[in-house]
Amino acid sequence: MTDRHAIQVLDPRLANQISAGEVVERPASVIKELVENAIDAGSRRIELELEAGGARLIKVRDDGSGISEDDLPLALARHATSKITSLDDLEGVASLGFRGEALASISAVSRLELTSNVSDDPRQGWRVVAEGRRMEPRVTPAPHPRGTSVIVRDLFFNTPARRKFLRTEKTEFGHVEEGFRRLALSRFDIGWTLRHNQKTLHQLRPGDDVASRERRIGALLGNKFLENALHLDIEASGLRLWGWVGLPTHSRAQADQQYFFVNGRVVRDRLVAHAVRQAYRDVLFHGRHPVFVLYLELDPSVVDVNVHPTKHEVRFRDGRLVHDFLFSSLHRALGEVRPNSDAPGADEVAGESGAASAVDGEGGAQGVSQSGSVAGGASESGDAGRWQQQPMALRPSSDERHPGANKVREFMAGYHALHPDHEESLLTPQATPPGGVAAGTALAEREEVRAARVPAPPMPEDDATQAPPMGYAVAQLHGVYILAQTERGMVVVDMHAAHERITYERMKTQVHGDALEAQPLLVPVSLAASPAEVATAESEREAFTRLGVELDVAGPETLLVRQVPTLLADADVEPLIRDMLGDLERYGRSDRLEAHINELLSTMSCHGSVRANRRLSIAEMNALLRDMERTERSGQCNHGRPTWFEMSMHELDKRFLRGQ
C-alpha cells in the first residue's frame, strides 16, 4: 500500500507559486498583468522599463488613481480586488484585471515592490513588499508622484525549474514587444513609453482621432500596413466593428499582424478567427494570412471574459450573431472597395490620399475607406521609383456613379463605325499595301474614308473629369497585359486574371441565387452519427435545406443524406456533411458546401476566361475594364493574385526626373 499524506492547507507562498504557473509564464505575461491594472486605474501615461528582456528588471509606472495606504496590504493578497464585489459585477465586467491574483502570484516568484500615491503631494507615497514564507506585507513611507510604480526584480529567482524555461534575452524581449504592441493598440488615448537596457524604443503620444490612431499603427506596424489597409466602421444589432483590414494582396506568411479587441481587451478566439478566414477565403493567396487591427464593441453582459486565467479567450452569449456580423461586415468591406477616383486629392500620388465612401450596412451605417500612406491622409513620399500597387476590388459601377460610362459608349459607337471589323486597333501600325503605296498615303486615304462615314468622336481622355476609375484602354502588351490611361496616370491589367474573376463572380451569382439546384440521390447515403451530430442535424434542418441538402434523422445515431446540390452529385458526401455539422455546431454557420461548389466554379471560370496571347481589340479591352468596375473583388483573381496595379503621373514624373 502506498503512503497517503494527510490533507493540509498549502503554504501561502506555495499556493501563490502554483497560481503563478497559470498567469506568469514569462516576462511578457507579467507586463500584461501589471499594465492592465494601470489601465484600470485610469492612467493617461504608462511607462515600461526592462533589463535583460525582463528577467532582471521590469518596472511599470503610471499616473493613475493610485492605491491608498490602507489598501496596500491587500494589493498583494490573493483574490483581493476593487473591481468586482458580486456575481452580477462579474457577468458584466468591463475592467481588465479583475481576478485579484496577479500581484500575489508575481510576488511569489520574484522580488516585487509596489509604491503608490493617491494625492498630488509626492511626499504622501507609500511602499509595500511581501516578506517571509507567509508573505506578510510590510508598508513603509516612500515619496512618489500621483499614481503607481511596480518593480519586479529577478523573475523566477526562487523557482529554478521555471527560470530554466526562459529563452534568450532577445526572444523574451520579442514577446515583450509584441505584448506592448497589443496593449498600445488597445488604448489610443494613453501615452506609452518602452525602454530596454536604458534605450528608449517606443514613445507614443496619446490621441483618439483617426489621424492619431493611424500614426500609432504606422509606428507599431509600419506605414506599409496603412498603405494597404481599409478603414471601416460598421454598426448593427447592438454590435460595432471598426478598425483596419489589409487588402488581400497585402498578406503575410505568418499570422503575426492580426490584432482583435473585444471591448478593449485583446483576444484570440476561434469563432473570430473562423469568421475572418471565411471573409478572406475567396481573395487570399494560398498559404497566406490576412492582416488586421479590429475592434468589436458590444454590451459587456453578453460576453464572458472569465473563461481563462490569462483572459485571452472570451465566450459570446450569441456566437452565431457575432460570427455572422463579423463575416458579413468584412466580406462586404473587401468586396465594395473602388479606386481613389472619387477621393479628394486624386491628382496626387495614388494611395497617398484616402478614398472614403459611404455604404449602407445591415441595420446600420457603414463607412469604408482606403487608408493613405500617412496617418490622416497626409503625404509622405516614399521611394521615387516605387511602383504603387493598388489591386483593390472595385465597387459595382453605374451610369449615375460613373458619368464617364456614357462617354465610353459614345466613343465605342464611333469606334465601331470606323472599325466595323473590330480587330484593327487604333494604335496598330498599318502595313504597306500591295502596289507600293506609301504607308502615310494609305493612312491619309483611310482617314478621308472615315471622315466621310461619321465624324470621329473626341477621345474620352479629353474630358478626364468624367473618366471611369479604370480609365480607357490604350494598348495590349505581349498578349498578356492591358495598358489603360486613367485620370491619375496609367493602369496595367492582367487580362486573364481579371476575366477569370469576372467570370467566377457571375457564375457564383447564378449558382448561389435564391436556391441551389438540387438533385436527389438514387441511393441515400447513411451516416453513423453521434448524439450531438444528430441534434445539430435536427436543429439546423432549415440551414441544410437552404443549401440544397436534404438530411433526415433515421435513428438515434443514424443520419440519411437524400439530396445534394447538382454540382456536387459526384462528390464524397460523407466527409462533407460531417464537416458541415461540425461547423454548424461550433460557429452556427457552415461554408463547406459553398466552398466545394466555388472550387468547381473557380476551375470552370479559369478555363472559360480569355487566354494569354489572345489579341484583343480596343473595344474588347475597354469592355473588360468596365466589367472590372462592376465586379466585386475584381482586384484579385480566384487564387488571390492581383489583377491590376496603378502608377500615377507623379510617380512617372519622378522616375523620369521631371520637375527635378
NUKEKE-478118 format. One line per 2 residues: for each residue x, z, y of C-alpha. Coordinates in Angstrom, 3 decimals, decimal comma. Layout:
<lumdrens>
X/Z/Y ~ ...
</lumdrens>
This chain:
<lumdrens>
0,000/0,000/0,000 ~ 1,316/-0,920/3,399
1,792/1,719/6,061 ~ -1,000/1,965/8,612
-0,461/3,097/12,180 ~ -2,893/5,348/13,940
-4,843/3,796/16,763 ~ -3,410/4,782/20,128
-3,690/3,826/23,763 ~ -0,973/1,410/24,833
1,675/2,484/27,276 ~ 0,658/1,182/30,749
3,848/-0,816/31,167 ~ 3,463/-2,387/27,703
-0,178/-3,214/28,428 ~ 0,821/-4,891/31,666
3,605/-6,800/29,939 ~ 1,118/-8,101/27,392
-1,197/-9,114/30,220 ~ 1,757/-10,793/31,929
2,065/-13,070/28,913 ~ -1,257/-14,626/29,902
-0,733/-15,100/33,629 ~ 3,066/-15,067/34,145
4,629/-17,975/32,297 ~ 7,384/-18,888/34,750
8,236/-18,542/38,488 ~ 5,664/-21,193/39,396
2,832/-19,111/37,913 ~ 3,996/-16,046/39,850
3,874/-18,034/43,085 ~ 0,398/-19,330/42,274
-0,984/-15,811/41,852 ~ 0,706/-14,433/44,980
-0,274/-17,371/47,181 ~ -3,897/-17,280/46,027
-4,042/-13,657/47,169 ~ -2,562/-14,703/50,519
-5,208/-17,423/50,911 ~ -7,992/-14,966/50,081
-6,613/-12,652/52,802 ~ -7,483/-15,276/55,418
-3,916/-16,332/56,128 ~ -3,177/-19,199/58,507
0,544/-19,316/57,741 ~ 2,213/-18,808/54,359
5,978/-18,868/53,782 ~ 7,675/-19,125/50,384
11,336/-18,380/49,824 ~ 13,130/-18,687/46,476
16,539/-18,338/44,942 ~ 17,728/-19,759/41,621
14,453/-21,588/41,044 ~ 12,566/-18,306/41,485
14,245/-16,449/38,618 ~ 16,389/-14,380/41,010
14,050/-14,099/44,014 ~ 10,512/-15,002/45,022
9,239/-13,975/48,441 ~ 5,756/-14,804/49,705
4,886/-13,833/53,256 ~ 1,537/-14,334/55,014
-0,216/-13,435/58,251 ~ -3,492/-12,436/56,637
-5,620/-9,324/56,954 ~ -3,126/-7,107/55,129
-3,661/-4,067/52,870 ~ -4,256/-0,578/54,230
-2,068/2,409/53,302 ~ -4,874/3,946/51,247
-5,398/0,776/49,210 ~ -1,730/0,087/48,499
-1,512/2,286/45,366 ~ -4,452/0,357/43,877
-2,871/-3,015/44,713 ~ -0,510/-2,649/41,755
-3,124/-1,174/39,402 ~ -4,753/-3,204/36,634
-8,253/-4,527/37,155 ~ -8,389/-3,371/40,751
-9,750/-5,878/43,268 ~ -11,621/-6,057/46,568
-13,184/-9,444/45,826 ~ -15,967/-8,615/43,381
-17,996/-5,479/42,730 ~ -20,699/-6,670/40,313
-21,597/-9,349/37,790 ~ -23,614/-11,117/40,483
-20,435/-11,441/42,554 ~ -18,615/-12,920/39,568
-21,301/-15,535/38,960 ~ -20,930/-16,858/42,497
-17,299/-16,017/43,214 ~ -15,689/-18,122/45,917
-12,320/-16,366/46,119 ~ -9,266/-17,499/44,162
-7,671/-14,325/42,806 ~ -10,414/-12,002/41,597
-9,379/-10,702/38,161 ~ -7,322/-7,851/39,619
-4,417/-8,020/37,190 ~ -1,862/-10,405/38,681
0,193/-7,910/40,723 ~ 0,193/-5,334/37,931
1,309/-7,951/35,406 ~ 4,050/-9,340/37,659
5,384/-5,877/38,493 ~ 5,655/-5,114/34,778
8,181/-7,933/34,220 ~ 10,120/-7,864/37,497
11,280/-5,676/40,357 ~ 8,371/-6,018/42,746
7,793/-4,524/46,164 ~ 4,843/-5,125/48,460
4,880/-4,494/52,214 ~ 1,770/-4,844/54,350
0,240/-4,030/57,700 ~ -3,378/-4,228/58,828
-2,651/-3,657/62,525 ~ -0,958/-5,646/65,252
1,612/-2,886/65,679 ~ 4,628/-3,835/63,494
5,582/-0,151/63,224 ~ 2,441/0,611/61,190
3,539/-1,169/57,992 ~ 3,775/0,408/54,513
5,649/-0,489/51,333 ~ 4,601/0,169/47,722
6,628/-0,110/44,497 ~ 5,817/0,852/40,895
8,273/3,201/39,222 ~ 8,827/4,662/35,745
7,292/3,832/32,393 ~ 3,847/4,767/33,649
4,334/2,538/36,684 ~ 3,328/5,167/39,197
3,021/3,656/42,699 ~ 5,206/5,064/45,465
4,195/4,346/49,069 ~ 6,630/4,663/51,988
6,552/3,593/55,665 ~ 8,119/0,179/56,408
7,997/-1,936/59,595 ~ 6,137/-5,201/59,099
4,057/-7,538/61,278 ~ 0,369/-8,027/60,535
-0,016/-9,493/57,049 ~ 1,691/-9,017/53,695
5,048/-9,765/52,078 ~ 5,578/-9,643/48,324
9,142/-9,732/46,976 ~ 9,723/-10,381/43,261
13,309/-9,986/42,036 ~ 14,885/-10,652/38,631
11,864/-12,072/36,810 ~ 11,751/-11,026/33,125
14,790/-8,748/33,539 ~ 13,200/-6,238/31,130
11,819/-8,792/28,677 ~ 14,874/-10,761/27,472
12,863/-12,795/24,973 ~ 10,686/-14,149/27,785
13,673/-14,818/30,016 ~ 15,262/-16,991/27,319
12,326/-19,375/27,613 ~ 13,076/-20,116/31,259
14,598/-23,564/31,742 ~ 17,346/-24,644/34,113
17,111/-23,846/37,803 ~ 16,302/-27,490/38,566
13,486/-27,595/36,023 ~ 11,947/-24,309/37,124
12,085/-25,307/40,779 ~ 10,479/-28,627/39,880
7,487/-26,665/38,545 ~ 7,504/-24,520/41,685
7,485/-27,557/43,964 ~ 4,637/-29,149/42,043
2,659/-25,917/42,317 ~ 3,439/-25,840/46,035
2,012/-29,372/46,416 ~ -1,227/-28,308/44,761
-1,549/-25,233/46,963 ~ -0,667/-27,082/50,173
-3,187/-29,826/49,342 ~ -5,878/-27,234/48,638
-5,891/-25,895/52,210 ~ -5,065/-28,229/55,081
-5,937/-25,547/57,644 ~ -2,978/-23,370/56,580
0,619/-23,924/57,690 ~ 3,105/-23,902/54,799
6,866/-23,403/54,521 ~ 9,002/-23,693/51,369
12,662/-22,650/51,244 ~ 15,006/-22,740/48,257
18,503/-21,249/48,283 ~ 18,361/-20,852/52,096
17,365/-24,502/52,607 ~ 14,020/-25,457/54,152
12,415/-28,218/52,067 ~ 8,866/-28,351/53,428
7,426/-27,221/56,738 ~ 3,818/-28,350/57,017
1,773/-27,831/60,147 ~ -1,913/-26,890/59,845
-4,650/-29,338/60,820 ~ -8,095/-30,083/59,451
-8,828/-33,571/60,809 ~ -8,304/-36,764/58,805
-5,068/-37,653/60,620 ~ -3,531/-34,228/59,919
-4,624/-34,341/56,304 ~ -3,081/-37,751/55,805
0,137/-36,616/57,447 ~ 0,366/-33,814/54,897
-0,416/-36,125/51,986 ~ 2,251/-38,523/53,217
4,780/-35,666/53,417 ~ 3,970/-34,401/49,915
3,168/-37,607/48,006 ~ 4,804/-40,298/50,128
3,347/-42,859/52,528 ~ 3,138/-45,349/49,656
0,258/-43,293/48,302 ~ -1,674/-43,639/51,557
-0,903/-47,350/51,929 ~ -2,597/-47,961/48,588
-5,436/-45,427/48,725 ~ -9,128/-45,485/49,588
-10,630/-42,645/51,589 ~ -14,124/-41,660/50,504
-16,724/-39,049/51,407 ~ -19,920/-39,026/49,354
-22,799/-36,549/49,110 ~ -25,693/-36,498/46,653
-27,773/-33,956/44,730 ~ -26,070/-30,945/46,284
-22,602/-32,310/45,470 ~ -19,946/-33,610/47,822
-16,912/-35,639/46,766 ~ -14,257/-36,526/49,296
-10,593/-37,392/49,310 ~ -8,352/-40,305/48,436
-8,240/-42,521/45,341 ~ -5,478/-45,001/44,626
-6,114/-48,711/44,292 ~ -5,956/-49,831/40,659
-2,787/-51,806/41,326 ~ -1,080/-48,646/42,626
-0,871/-46,731/39,346 ~ 1,839/-44,717/37,647
3,355/-44,485/34,195 ~ 2,533/-40,752/34,122
-0,446/-38,740/35,317 ~ 1,727/-36,928/37,868
-0,176/-37,701/41,069 ~ -3,625/-36,521/40,080
-4,994/-33,617/42,113 ~ -8,577/-32,455/41,710
-10,020/-29,448/43,527 ~ -13,329/-27,694/42,935
-14,358/-25,570/45,932 ~ -10,715/-25,418/46,978
-9,432/-24,436/43,522 ~ -7,121/-26,857/41,719
-8,428/-27,527/38,202 ~ -7,596/-29,560/35,131
-10,890/-30,313/33,446 ~ -11,588/-32,742/30,616
-15,034/-33,621/31,971 ~ -13,483/-34,596/35,296
-10,664/-36,487/33,574 ~ -13,159/-38,437/31,459
-15,272/-39,412/34,488 ~ -12,204/-40,657/36,389
-10,917/-42,548/33,349 ~ -14,279/-44,283/32,973
-14,343/-45,300/36,626 ~ -10,916/-46,961/36,330
-11,415/-48,356/32,838 ~ -12,207/-51,916/33,888
-9,500/-52,316/36,517 ~ -6,442/-50,354/35,388
-3,490/-51,978/33,664 ~ -2,980/-50,822/30,068
-0,989/-47,599/29,735 ~ -1,080/-46,810/33,459
-2,598/-43,763/35,167 ~ -4,543/-43,700/38,454
-3,526/-41,547/41,420 ~ -5,950/-39,448/43,452
-6,424/-36,383/45,641 ~ -10,099/-35,456/45,316
-12,213/-32,521/46,422 ~ -15,539/-31,590/44,824
-17,737/-29,147/46,722 ~ -20,831/-27,550/45,196
-22,711/-24,277/45,067 ~ -20,343/-21,630/43,577
-23,207/-20,293/41,463 ~ -23,371/-23,493/39,384
-19,703/-23,465/38,346 ~ -17,957/-20,822/36,219
-14,333/-20,315/37,271 ~ -13,747/-17,345/34,943
-13,153/-19,459/31,841 ~ -9,387/-18,995/31,514
-6,948/-16,259/32,662 ~ -4,984/-18,743/34,794
-8,252/-20,146/36,228 ~ -7,122/-23,748/35,699
-10,326/-24,625/33,866 ~ -13,925/-24,459/35,034
-17,315/-24,902/33,425 ~ -20,195/-26,628/35,214
-23,760/-25,490/34,661 ~ -24,943/-29,120/34,687
-21,954/-31,029/33,341 ~ -23,882/-34,280/32,973
-24,884/-34,307/36,638 ~ -21,310/-33,671/37,765
-19,893/-36,280/35,376 ~ -22,357/-38,977/36,431
-21,842/-38,180/40,122 ~ -18,064/-38,442/39,822
-18,189/-41,626/37,753 ~ -20,753/-43,443/39,902
-19,043/-42,428/43,163 ~ -15,585/-43,587/42,096
-16,889/-46,681/40,316 ~ -18,752/-47,764/43,434
-15,849/-46,969/45,747 ~ -13,447/-49,054/43,660
-15,931/-51,914/43,416 ~ -17,037/-52,169/47,038
-13,801/-52,429/48,976 ~ -13,133/-55,532/51,034
-10,198/-56,827/53,102 ~ -9,365/-55,491/56,551
-11,049/-58,368/58,365 ~ -13,650/-56,076/59,913
-11,245/-53,299/60,782 ~ -10,116/-52,514/64,303
-6,726/-53,988/64,985 ~ -6,957/-56,590/62,243
-4,384/-58,652/64,071 ~ -1,747/-56,030/63,279
0,185/-55,803/60,055 ~ -2,176/-55,978/57,126
-2,605/-52,489/55,750 ~ -1,359/-50,780/58,929
-4,862/-50,327/60,261 ~ -7,654/-48,712/58,291
-10,788/-50,581/57,316 ~ -13,931/-48,488/57,461
-17,316/-49,411/56,152 ~ -20,496/-47,502/55,563
-22,114/-47,916/52,194 ~ -25,352/-46,354/51,089
-24,701/-43,713/48,486 ~ -27,039/-42,427/45,824
-29,180/-39,953/47,652 ~ -26,719/-39,549/50,497
-24,212/-41,174/52,784 ~ -21,062/-42,768/51,514
-18,032/-43,734/53,535 ~ -15,186/-45,740/52,039
-12,105/-46,979/53,839 ~ -8,600/-48,043/53,031
-6,029/-45,617/54,343 ~ -3,449/-47,039/56,704
0,259/-46,851/56,108 ~ 0,434/-43,983/58,590
-1,882/-40,986/58,854 ~ -4,841/-41,684/61,081
-4,121/-45,407/61,217 ~ -1,022/-45,044/63,434
1,537/-47,737/62,725 ~ 4,995/-47,145/61,323
6,702/-50,377/60,397 ~ 8,328/-50,495/57,011
10,914/-52,922/55,712 ~ 10,854/-56,148/57,699
10,725/-58,306/54,610 ~ 8,368/-56,185/52,531
5,537/-58,017/51,033 ~ 2,444/-56,004/51,771
0,282/-56,152/48,666 ~ -3,439/-55,647/49,137
-5,022/-56,513/45,799 ~ -8,334/-54,924/46,710
-11,684/-55,653/45,148 ~ -13,934/-57,417/47,634
-17,374/-56,375/48,691 ~ -20,107/-58,944/47,977
-20,486/-61,186/50,993 ~ -23,498/-62,925/52,521
-24,208/-65,162/55,485 ~ -25,113/-62,081/57,526
-21,925/-60,220/56,602 ~ -19,644/-63,233/56,971
-20,919/-65,764/59,556 ~ -17,918/-67,901/58,640
-19,715/-68,851/55,430 ~ -21,814/-71,341/57,431
-18,632/-72,884/58,823 ~ -17,285/-73,199/55,298
-20,400/-75,144/54,278 ~ -20,149/-77,380/57,338
-16,507/-78,039/56,673 ~ -17,131/-78,711/52,983
-20,023/-81,070/53,772 ~ -17,749/-83,107/55,998
-15,005/-82,939/53,402 ~ -17,289/-84,260/50,653
-18,361/-87,132/52,913 ~ -14,735/-88,034/53,498
-13,704/-87,488/49,863 ~ -16,521/-88,497/47,518
-14,182/-88,306/44,529 ~ -13,478/-84,583/45,193
-9,936/-84,985/43,853 ~ -7,962/-86,243/46,836
-6,567/-83,240/48,668 ~ -6,455/-83,333/52,458
-2,758/-82,490/52,137 ~ -1,831/-84,715/49,193
0,754/-87,391/50,190 ~ -0,571/-90,901/49,586
1,407/-93,384/47,527 ~ 2,255/-96,814/48,952
-0,466/-99,235/47,742 ~ 0,329/-102,459/45,912
1,487/-105,288/48,198 ~ 3,991/-103,110/50,048
1,658/-101,840/52,793 ~ 3,390/-99,008/54,614
2,065/-95,514/53,996 ~ 1,479/-94,991/57,722
-0,580/-98,158/57,978 ~ -2,613/-97,239/54,904
-3,250/-93,778/56,299 ~ -4,401/-95,251/59,643
-6,778/-97,625/57,847 ~ -8,238/-94,762/55,825
-8,772/-92,696/58,979 ~ -10,694/-95,627/60,540
-12,912/-95,831/57,472 ~ -13,527/-92,083/57,545
-14,400/-92,148/61,238 ~ -16,932/-94,877/60,553
-18,523/-92,827/57,749 ~ -19,044/-89,495/59,502
-17,479/-87,610/62,371 ~ -14,794/-85,332/60,980
-15,778/-81,662/61,483 ~ -13,312/-79,352/63,190
-11,078/-77,384/60,858 ~ -12,626/-73,919/60,415
-9,270/-72,395/61,336 ~ -10,031/-73,413/64,933
-12,552/-70,563/65,059 ~ -10,715/-67,724/63,340
-13,128/-65,122/64,716 ~ -15,644/-66,191/62,081
-13,230/-66,774/59,222 ~ -14,232/-65,166/55,910
-11,939/-62,440/54,508 ~ -10,094/-64,657/52,040
-9,711/-67,458/54,578 ~ -9,558/-71,161/53,750
-7,541/-72,915/51,079 ~ -4,557/-74,916/52,267
-2,730/-75,931/49,079 ~ -2,131/-75,257/45,404
1,327/-74,077/44,330 ~ 2,731/-75,247/40,973
-0,741/-75,432/39,497 ~ -0,920/-71,617/39,377
-1,436/-70,181/42,866 ~ -3,778/-70,950/45,747
-2,382/-70,642/49,255 ~ -5,027/-69,804/51,871
-4,880/-69,272/55,622 ~ -6,636/-66,146/56,897
-7,320/-64,664/60,295 ~ -4,326/-62,354/59,823
-1,857/-64,618/58,039 ~ -1,825/-66,023/54,534
-3,230/-65,096/51,137 ~ -1,795/-66,093/47,763
-4,239/-66,074/44,830 ~ -3,542/-66,239/41,103
-6,345/-68,679/40,344 ~ -6,641/-67,959/36,613
-6,641/-64,170/37,044 ~ -9,198/-64,380/39,859
-11,520/-66,723/37,992 ~ -11,213/-64,548/34,885
-12,555/-61,537/36,808 ~ -15,343/-63,583/38,393
-16,461/-64,924/35,010 ~ -16,207/-61,476/33,420
-18,348/-59,767/36,079 ~ -21,017/-62,474/35,810
-21,169/-62,089/32,046 ~ -21,406/-58,307/32,336
-24,298/-58,617/34,778 ~ -26,124/-60,950/32,434
-25,490/-58,929/29,280 ~ -25,927/-55,416/30,714
-29,144/-56,233/32,517 ~ -32,279/-54,189/32,173
-31,779/-54,008/28,409 ~ -29,220/-55,236/25,952
-30,337/-57,850/23,476 ~ -30,501/-56,019/20,152
-30,543/-57,139/16,534 ~ -31,985/-55,167/13,583
-29,563/-54,653/10,703 ~ -30,602/-56,200/7,391
-29,378/-53,065/5,635 ~ -29,442/-49,850/7,715
-26,125/-48,006/7,858 ~ -26,291/-44,437/6,553
-24,056/-41,818/8,173 ~ -23,268/-38,350/6,854
-23,570/-36,159/9,959 ~ -23,052/-32,558/10,950
-25,986/-30,497/12,221 ~ -24,546/-30,790/15,746
-24,422/-34,609/15,478 ~ -27,996/-34,703/14,182
-29,157/-32,530/17,086 ~ -27,359/-34,803/19,556
-28,936/-37,905/17,984 ~ -32,396/-36,397/18,389
-31,895/-35,192/21,963 ~ -30,210/-38,430/23,084
-32,593/-40,859/21,384 ~ -33,547/-42,417/24,725
-29,903/-42,999/25,642 ~ -29,233/-44,797/22,362
-32,363/-46,942/22,765 ~ -31,309/-47,942/26,272
-28,003/-49,112/24,827 ~ -29,709/-51,213/22,156
-29,108/-48,791/19,278 ~ -31,890/-47,522/17,014
-30,735/-44,288/15,402 ~ -33,064/-42,323/13,116
-32,707/-38,890/11,562 ~ -33,146/-39,321/7,804
-32,372/-35,739/6,829 ~ -30,710/-32,523/7,987
-27,275/-34,138/7,530 ~ -28,056/-37,876/7,486
-28,488/-40,498/10,199 ~ -29,598/-44,125/9,823
-28,451/-46,895/12,166 ~ -31,191/-49,540/12,134
-30,325/-51,661/15,168 ~ -27,284/-52,510/17,307
-26,632/-54,905/20,211 ~ -26,427/-58,527/19,122
-22,850/-58,907/20,342 ~ -21,770/-56,073/18,032
-23,606/-57,182/14,929 ~ -20,295/-57,719/13,120
-18,580/-54,581/14,415 ~ -17,724/-51,500/12,368
-20,804/-49,453/13,214 ~ -19,978/-46,023/11,782
-16,931/-45,065/13,908 ~ -18,637/-46,495/16,991
-21,740/-44,313/16,538 ~ -19,625/-41,228/15,779
-17,611/-41,735/18,949 ~ -20,815/-42,148/20,943
-22,242/-38,931/19,506 ~ -19,044/-37,090/20,365
-19,068/-38,370/23,952 ~ -22,726/-37,534/24,485
-22,197/-34,019/23,154 ~ -19,124/-33,331/25,326
-19,879/-35,266/28,506 ~ -23,577/-36,126/28,376
-22,613/-39,784/28,625 ~ -21,004/-42,413/26,408
-19,495/-45,742/27,328 ~ -18,137/-46,564/23,886
-20,710/-49,236/23,146 ~ -20,416/-50,756/26,600
-16,621/-50,730/26,255 ~ -16,810/-52,587/22,931
-19,111/-55,210/24,414 ~ -16,948/-55,539/27,504
-13,872/-56,134/25,339 ~ -15,648/-59,114/23,789
-16,799/-60,367/27,191 ~ -13,281/-59,996/28,573
-11,876/-62,155/25,788 ~ -14,622/-64,728/26,308
-14,095/-64,820/30,077 ~ -10,349/-65,280/29,613
-10,943/-68,369/27,501 ~ -13,643/-69,629/29,858
-11,601/-69,397/33,055 ~ -9,601/-72,104/34,763
-6,233/-72,516/33,127 ~ -2,861/-72,616/34,795
-1,542/-76,072/35,755 ~ -5,035/-77,413/36,335
-5,142/-79,208/39,646 ~ -7,961/-78,048/41,916
-9,347/-79,816/44,938 ~ -9,566/-78,050/48,293
-13,311/-77,718/47,737 ~ -12,797/-76,040/44,367
-10,194/-73,678/45,796 ~ -12,497/-72,646/48,641
-15,339/-72,143/46,188 ~ -13,108/-69,793/44,194
-12,214/-67,845/47,344 ~ -15,899/-67,454/48,245
-16,669/-66,260/44,701 ~ -13,915/-63,654/45,014
-15,593/-62,344/48,175 ~ -18,875/-61,950/46,310
-17,428/-60,330/43,188 ~ -16,788/-56,642/42,726
-13,326/-55,573/41,565 ~ -12,005/-59,088/42,183
-8,695/-57,597/43,304 ~ -7,704/-57,188/39,656
-8,101/-59,324/36,570 ~ -9,701/-57,901/33,418
-6,329/-56,475/32,378 ~ -5,666/-54,646/35,655
-3,159/-57,099/37,143 ~ -3,524/-58,044/40,815
-5,271/-61,327/41,582 ~ -4,074/-61,782/45,178
-1,955/-60,429/47,971 ~ -1,805/-60,992/51,709
1,144/-61,439/54,075 ~ 0,411/-61,039/57,770
1,721/-63,164/60,622 ~ 3,514/-60,070/61,872
5,464/-59,858/58,614 ~ 6,142/-63,585/58,580
7,448/-63,373/62,153 ~ 9,743/-60,530/61,109
11,060/-62,495/58,158 ~ 11,935/-65,445/60,435
13,203/-63,160/63,216 ~ 10,639/-64,479/65,667
10,438/-62,395/68,833 ~ 13,641/-60,531/67,965
</lumdrens>
